[in-house]
Amino acid sequence: MIEIRLAQSGGSMTDGDIVKILVSEGDVVSDGQPLAEIDTAKAIAEVECIGSGTVLRIACKEGETLLVGALLFVIGDPSEKAEAKSIT
C-alpha cells in the first residue's frame, strides 16, 4: 500500500486547501493520475497518484485545510493488509 501525503511544493508552504477530490474510494487509479486539486498560497496544483492500485481510503475532504505531511489517500490492493509505505 502507498500513503499519499500533502507534499511541500515550496520552501515556505506550510499547508494547502483541498479544492476538489477527483476520485472515489474503490476507484482503480494509475501512476500519474490526478487524485485531487490543492490550493497553495501560490497556485492550484494537482496531487498525482504514485503507482497503481485501488483507492482504499480518502483521508481528506473538499474545503479542508491540511498541514504539509497530512495523509490524503491510501492506494493499494483491496486484499492488502500490510502497513502502508509513506510517499510525500
C-alpha positions as CSV (number, residue, x, y, z in Angstrom):
1,M,0.0,0.0,0.0
2,I,1.0,3.6,-0.6
3,E,0.1,6.6,1.5
4,I,-0.1,9.8,-0.5
5,R,0.5,12.8,1.8
6,L,0.4,16.6,1.2
7,A,3.9,17.4,-0.1
8,Q,5.6,20.7,0.4
9,S,5.8,22.4,-3.1
10,G,7.8,25.5,-1.9
11,G,10.1,26.4,0.9
12,S,7.5,28.5,2.7
13,M,4.5,26.2,2.1
14,T,3.0,25.0,5.4
15,D,-0.5,24.0,4.4
16,G,-2.9,23.6,1.5
17,D,-6.6,23.7,0.9
18,I,-8.4,20.7,-0.7
19,V,-10.2,22.3,-3.7
20,K,-11.6,19.1,-5.4
21,I,-11.2,15.4,-4.9
22,L,-11.2,13.7,-8.3
23,V,-11.6,10.1,-7.3
24,S,-13.8,7.9,-5.0
25,E,-12.9,5.1,-2.7
26,G,-12.9,1.9,-4.7
27,D,-11.7,3.6,-7.9
28,V,-8.8,1.9,-9.8
29,V,-6.1,4.5,-10.4
30,S,-2.8,4.5,-12.3
31,D,0.6,6.1,-12.0
32,G,0.4,9.9,-12.7
33,Q,-3.4,10.1,-12.5
34,P,-4.6,13.2,-10.7
35,L,-6.3,12.4,-7.4
36,A,-7.1,15.9,-6.1
37,E,-6.6,19.6,-6.6
38,I,-4.8,21.6,-3.8
39,D,-4.7,25.3,-3.4
40,T,-1.4,26.5,-2.0
41,A,-0.6,30.1,-1.3
42,K,0.9,30.4,-4.8
43,A,-1.1,28.2,-7.1
44,I,-3.6,25.4,-7.6
45,A,-1.8,22.1,-8.1
46,E,-2.8,18.5,-8.7
47,V,-1.8,15.7,-6.4
48,E,-0.9,12.7,-8.6
49,C,-1.0,9.0,-7.9
50,I,2.3,7.3,-7.4
51,G,2.0,3.8,-8.6
52,S,-1.2,1.9,-9.5
53,G,-4.0,0.3,-7.5
54,T,-7.3,0.9,-5.8
55,V,-8.2,3.9,-3.7
56,L,-8.6,2.2,-0.3
57,R,-9.1,5.4,1.7
58,I,-9.7,9.1,1.2
59,A,-8.5,10.8,4.3
60,C,-9.3,14.4,3.3
61,K,-12.5,16.4,2.5
62,E,-13.1,19.2,0.0
63,G,-12.7,22.6,1.6
64,E,-10.4,21.3,4.3
65,T,-7.1,23.0,5.1
66,L,-4.3,20.5,5.9
67,L,-0.7,20.8,7.0
68,V,2.2,19.6,4.9
69,G,2.6,15.9,5.6
70,A,-1.1,15.2,6.2
71,L,-2.5,11.9,4.9
72,L,-4.6,12.4,1.7
73,F,-5.1,9.0,0.2
74,V,-4.2,5.3,0.7
75,I,-3.7,3.3,-2.6
76,G,-3.2,-0.4,-2.8
77,D,-4.8,-3.8,-3.5
78,P,-8.1,-4.3,-1.7
79,S,-6.8,-7.6,-0.3
80,E,-3.7,-6.0,1.2
81,K,-3.4,-5.8,5.0
82,A,0.3,-4.7,5.1
83,E,1.3,-1.4,6.6
84,A,1.3,1.4,4.1
85,K,4.5,2.9,2.6
86,S,4.6,6.6,3.0
87,I,5.2,8.8,-0.1
88,T,5.5,12.6,0.3
